[in-house]
């Protein structure tokens, strides 16, 4: 009998904060229709958007008395063990810290926060109170990333020298005029960027493979397509090229955007090449499954990420990534891990701290950049150690860069 069939396993009583697109696309399946579902009991949900909350609540029979518009009311009034914070990135800190202070554990979708000050505050609070936090970077469970990590770490490609990563969304993702609109608000692509939405994925994927820490960042941004949209234009970046220098002297370019034509073969066109002193590897990340030709067009389907099984269960690494965090959270609560094991599960790499640092560095680079032609901003180099020291102080920042 496996752990999922063992009825003696105590379920994790979960409060779900935020019921928007990330829940409907991924976590809804995790909670209710995956191999991990027997380990989870969704006790209450919360969202300031009552329409989103009603969709999820009605579908899964969440009592109206267990639906809240304020996360503090949920945490204060419902007996739970943990929360999952599915809010926008800039609003991760407040509910996460409030939950930790209430004695709960916390699951966050990537990134842990949109800036290093908030990320550090969440990590520090969890360590202070002896609580568990997990951050869901689902690309870490992609079998291609896992294989690349194993081969890179055993030295198959020699010393890392250079890498280029692409992650490019169709225009429909950022176009507020597209019907149906991809995001709930028309200003999403103006108040966010390809860096915060996409670069964070690829930066973490590369650092997962390499285990290297970033030292500096320089970004070049392009605002050429989104401002031309009609009738609603977007004052936001179409494309950002982020150049990252690492502690071994290697360099990585991460090129992200959300304005390629909607005729692209996949919603997200993505790939990577990593070059070392002894060889290279190519990751064709947008060709994971099969082409589908239907009346609506030609599409690339990705069953590795999310797969609908014949028995109604949903699997794939998009589900497995968060599911493993749920398993670890239960293990932590049942005192099944040693101090060293907990340390590894909650070290800065595991929690994606350096991915947040890279993205904040890229945004700072663009903020202080120079306009070199219409719609093109060339940013200056941002020293990430200096940035971190300014944000959280020298003593704390040194801890993130000690060997």
C-alpha positions in Angstrom: 0.0 0.0 0.0 1.5 3.4 -1.0 1.3 6.6 1.0 -1.6 7.9 -1.1 -3.8 4.9 -0.4 -3.0 4.7 3.3 -6.0 6.1 5.1 -4.0 6.5 8.3 -2.0 9.3 6.8 -3.2 12.6 8.3 -4.4 15.0 5.7 -2.9 18.5 5.5 -5.6 20.9 6.3 -5.1 23.7 3.7 -6.3 27.2 3.4 -6.1 28.5 -0.2 -5.4 32.2 -0.5 -6.0 33.4 -4.1 -8.2 31.5 -6.5 -7.2 33.0 -9.8 -5.6 31.6 -13.0 -2.8 29.7 -11.3 -5.3 27.7 -9.2 -7.6 27.0 -12.2 -4.6 26.0 -14.4 -2.5 23.9 -12.0 -3.4 23.8 -8.3 -7.1 23.0 -8.6 -6.0 19.6 -10.1 -3.4 19.1 -7.4 -6.0 19.7 -4.6 -8.8 17.6 -6.0 -7.8 15.4 -8.9 -4.2 14.2 -8.5 -2.4 11.3 -6.8 -1.6 13.9 -4.0 -5.2 14.8 -3.4 -5.7 12.2 -0.6 -3.1 14.0 1.4 -4.9 17.4 1.1 -8.1 18.7 2.7 -9.0 22.2 1.4 -10.7 23.7 4.4 -11.3 27.3 3.2 -10.6 29.6 0.3 -10.0 33.4 0.1 -9.9 35.9 -2.7 -10.8 39.6 -3.0 -12.2 38.7 -6.4 -15.5 37.1 -5.3 -16.3 35.9 -8.8 -13.1 33.9 -9.0 -13.7 32.5 -5.5 -17.3 31.5 -6.4 -16.1 29.6 -9.4 -13.7 27.5 -7.4 -16.0 27.3 -4.3 -19.1 26.2 -6.1 -17.2 23.6 -8.2 -15.7 21.9 -5.2 -18.5 22.4 -2.7 -16.6 24.8 -0.4 -19.2 26.1 2.1 -20.0 29.7 1.8 -19.0 30.1 5.5 -15.5 29.0 4.5 -15.0 31.6 1.8 -13.3 34.8 2.8 -12.2 38.1 1.1 -9.5 38.7 3.7 -6.8 36.1 4.4 -6.5 37.2 8.0 -10.1 36.2 8.6 -9.5 32.8 7.0 -6.4 32.2 9.1 -8.0 33.5 12.3 -11.3 31.6 12.0 -10.6 28.2 10.4 -8.5 25.4 11.9 -5.8 24.7 9.3 -2.2 23.4 9.1 -0.9 25.4 6.2 -1.8 27.9 3.5 -0.9 28.2 -0.2 -0.5 31.8 -1.2 -1.5 32.2 -4.8 -1.6 36.0 -4.8 0.3 38.3 -7.2 4.1 38.2 -6.6 4.2 41.6 -5.0 1.6 40.4 -2.4 3.3 37.3 -1.2 5.0 38.7 1.9 2.1 39.9 4.0 -0.1 36.7 3.9 3.0 34.5 4.1 4.4 36.2 7.2 0.9 36.4 8.8 0.4 32.7 8.3 3.9 31.9 9.7 3.2 34.0 12.8 0.0 32.1 13.3 2.0 28.8 13.4 1.2 27.6 9.9 3.4 26.3 7.1 3.4 28.0 3.7 3.4 26.9 0.0 4.1 29.6 -2.6 4.1 29.5 -6.4 7.3 30.9 -7.9 8.8 33.3 -7.0 9.0 33.5 -3.3 8.6 37.3 -3.7 9.2 39.9 -6.3 12.0 41.6 -4.4 14.8 40.4 -2.2 13.8 42.4 0.8 10.4 40.6 1.0 12.0 37.2 0.1 14.5 37.6 2.9 11.7 38.6 5.3 9.7 35.5 4.6 12.7 33.2 4.9 13.9 34.8 8.1 10.5 34.6 9.7 10.2 30.9 8.9 13.6 30.2 10.4 12.9 32.3 13.4 9.6 30.5 14.1 10.7 27.0 13.0 8.1 26.7 10.3 8.3 25.2 6.8 8.0 27.0 3.5 8.2 25.6 0.0 8.3 27.4 -3.3 6.9 25.8 -6.4 9.3 26.2 -9.4 7.8 23.5 -11.5 10.6 23.4 -14.1 12.8 21.7 -11.5 10.7 18.6 -11.9 10.8 18.6 -15.7 12.7 15.3 -16.4 14.9 17.1 -19.0 16.0 19.6 -16.4 16.7 16.9 -13.9 18.8 14.9 -16.4 20.7 18.0 -17.4 21.4 18.7 -13.7 22.8 15.2 -13.1 25.0 15.3 -16.1 26.2 18.9 -15.6 27.0 18.2 -11.9 29.0 15.1 -12.7 31.2 17.1 -15.1 30.0 15.8 -18.5 30.3 19.2 -20.1 33.4 20.5 -18.3 33.5 24.0 -16.8 30.5 26.2 -17.5 31.3 29.0 -20.0 28.1 30.4 -21.6 24.4 29.7 -22.0 21.4 31.2 -23.8 17.8 30.6 -22.7 14.6 31.7 -24.5 11.1 31.8 -23.1 8.7 33.7 -25.4 4.9 33.9 -25.0 2.4 34.5 -27.7 1.1 38.1 -28.0 -2.3 37.0 -26.6 -0.7 36.6 -23.2 0.0 40.3 -22.9 -2.6 41.8 -25.2 -5.5 43.3 -23.2 -7.5 43.4 -26.5 -7.5 39.7 -27.0 -10.8 37.9 -26.5 -10.8 36.1 -24.1 -8.3 38.2 -22.2 -5.5 36.0 -20.8 -5.2 37.8 -17.5 -8.1 39.3 -15.5 -6.8 42.9 -15.6 -6.0 44.9 -18.7 -2.9 46.5 -17.1 -1.2 43.2 -16.2 1.6 43.5 -18.8 2.1 47.2 -17.8 2.6 46.5 -14.1 4.5 43.3 -14.7 7.2 42.4 -17.2 8.7 39.4 -19.0 11.4 39.4 -16.3 9.0 38.9 -13.4 6.8 36.5 -15.3 9.3 34.4 -17.4 12.9 35.2 -16.6 12.4 34.0 -13.1 11.6 30.5 -14.5 14.7 30.3 -16.7 17.1 31.8 -14.1 16.0 29.2 -11.6 16.2 26.4 -14.1 19.7 27.3 -15.0 20.8 27.7 -11.4 19.1 24.4 -10.6 21.3 22.7 -13.2 24.5 24.5 -12.4 24.4 25.3 -8.7 26.2 28.6 -9.4 25.4 31.9 -7.7 24.9 35.1 -9.7 27.2 38.1 -9.3 25.9 40.8 -11.6 23.1 41.5 -14.1 22.7 43.8 -17.1 19.4 44.0 -19.1 18.3 45.5 -22.4 14.5 46.0 -22.8 12.3 46.6 -25.8 9.0 48.5 -25.9 8.0 48.3 -29.5 5.0 46.0 -30.0 2.9 46.5 -26.9 2.7 50.3 -27.2 1.3 49.9 -30.7 -1.7 47.7 -29.7 -5.2 49.0 -30.3 -7.6 50.1 -29.0 -5.8 49.5 -25.7 -2.0 50.1 -25.8 0.4 48.8 -23.1 3.2 50.7 -21.6 5.3 47.6 -21.0 8.3 45.6 -22.3 7.8 43.3 -25.3 11.2 41.6 -24.8 14.0 41.7 -22.3 17.5 40.3 -22.7 19.0 39.7 -19.2 22.8 39.0 -19.1 23.9 37.3 -15.9 27.5 36.8 -14.7 28.2 33.9 -12.3 30.8 33.2 -9.7 32.9 30.9 -11.9 33.2 33.6 -14.7 30.5 32.1 -16.9 27.7 34.2 -18.5 24.1 33.4 -19.2 21.7 35.3 -21.4 18.0 34.9 -20.7 15.7 36.3 -23.4 12.1 36.6 -22.5 9.1 38.2 -24.0 5.4 38.0 -24.7 4.8 39.4 -28.1 5.6 36.7 -30.7 2.7 36.2 -33.2 -0.2 34.2 -32.0 0.4 31.8 -34.9 3.4 30.3 -33.0 3.2 26.5 -32.6 3.1 26.7 -28.8 1.8 29.2 -26.3 5.3 29.5 -25.0 8.3 29.0 -27.3 11.2 28.0 -25.2 14.7 26.5 -25.5 18.2 26.6 -24.0 21.8 25.8 -24.9 24.5 25.4 -22.2 28.1 25.4 -23.4 31.0 24.1 -21.3 34.7 23.6 -21.8 34.1 19.9 -22.7 30.8 20.0 -24.6 27.3 21.4 -24.8 23.7 20.5 -24.3 20.5 21.7 -26.0 17.1 21.7 -24.3 14.2 21.9 -26.7 11.7 22.8 -24.0 8.8 23.7 -26.3 8.8 20.3 -28.1 7.9 17.9 -25.2 4.9 16.0 -26.7 3.1 16.0 -30.0 1.7 18.3 -32.7 -2.1 18.5 -32.9 -3.8 19.7 -36.0 -7.4 20.7 -35.4 -9.8 23.3 -36.7 -8.3 26.0 -34.5 -4.8 25.5 -35.8 -1.6 23.5 -35.2 -0.6 23.2 -31.5 2.2 21.6 -29.5 0.7 19.7 -26.5 2.8 19.2 -23.4 1.7 16.0 -21.5 4.9 16.1 -19.5 3.7 19.3 -17.8 0.1 18.3 -17.3 -1.4 15.0 -18.4 -5.1 14.0 -18.1 -5.1 10.3 -17.2 -8.0 8.0 -18.3 -9.1 7.5 -14.7 -9.7 11.3 -14.3 -6.5 11.9 -12.4 -4.1 14.7 -13.5 -0.4 14.1 -13.5 2.8 15.7 -15.0 5.6 17.6 -13.5 3.5 20.7 -13.1 1.5 18.8 -10.5 4.4 16.7 -9.1 6.4 19.8 -8.2 3.9 21.2 -5.8 2.8 17.7 -4.7 6.3 17.0 -3.5 6.3 20.1 -1.4 3.0 18.9 0.1 4.7 15.6 1.0 7.7 17.4 2.5 5.4 19.7 4.5 3.6 16.6 6.0 7.0 15.0 6.6 8.2 18.1 8.4 5.0 18.3 10.5 5.5 14.6 11.5 9.2 15.2 12.5 10.4 12.9 9.8 13.4 15.0 8.7 16.7 15.6 10.3 18.0 19.1 10.9 20.4 18.8 7.9 17.5 17.6 5.6 15.3 20.6 6.7 18.3 22.9 6.0 18.6 21.6 2.4 14.8 21.9 1.8 14.9 25.5 3.0 18.2 26.7 1.7 18.3 29.8 -0.5 18.6 27.8 -3.7 15.7 25.5 -2.8 13.5 28.6 -2.1 14.5 30.4 -5.3 16.1 33.3 -3.5 18.7 33.9 -6.2 16.1 33.9 -9.0 14.4 36.8 -7.2 17.7 38.5 -6.8 18.5 38.2 -10.6 15.0 39.5 -11.5 15.3 42.5 -9.2 18.7 43.2 -10.6 17.3 43.2 -14.1 14.5 45.6 -13.2 17.0 47.9 -11.5 19.2 47.8 -14.6 16.3 48.9 -16.8 15.1 51.5 -14.3 18.6 53.2 -14.5 19.1 52.5 -18.2 19.6 54.7 -21.2 17.2 55.1 -24.1 19.3 54.3 -27.2 16.6 54.5 -29.8 12.8 54.4 -30.0 11.5 51.8 -27.6 14.9 50.4 -26.6 16.5 50.8 -23.1 20.0 49.6 -22.4 20.5 49.1 -18.7 23.7 49.4 -16.7 25.4 46.6 -14.8 24.0 45.9 -11.4 26.3 44.3 -8.8 24.0 41.8 -7.0 26.0 41.6 -3.8 25.9 45.4 -3.5 22.1 45.4 -4.2 21.5 42.7 -1.6 23.6 44.5 1.0 21.7 47.8 0.4 18.4 46.0 0.8 19.0 43.7 3.9 22.3 44.8 5.4 25.8 43.5 5.1 25.6 40.7 7.8 22.5 39.1 6.3 23.6 39.6 2.7 27.0 37.9 3.4 25.1 34.8 4.6 23.7 34.4 1.1 27.1 34.4 -0.5 29.2 32.4 2.0 30.6 29.2 0.6 
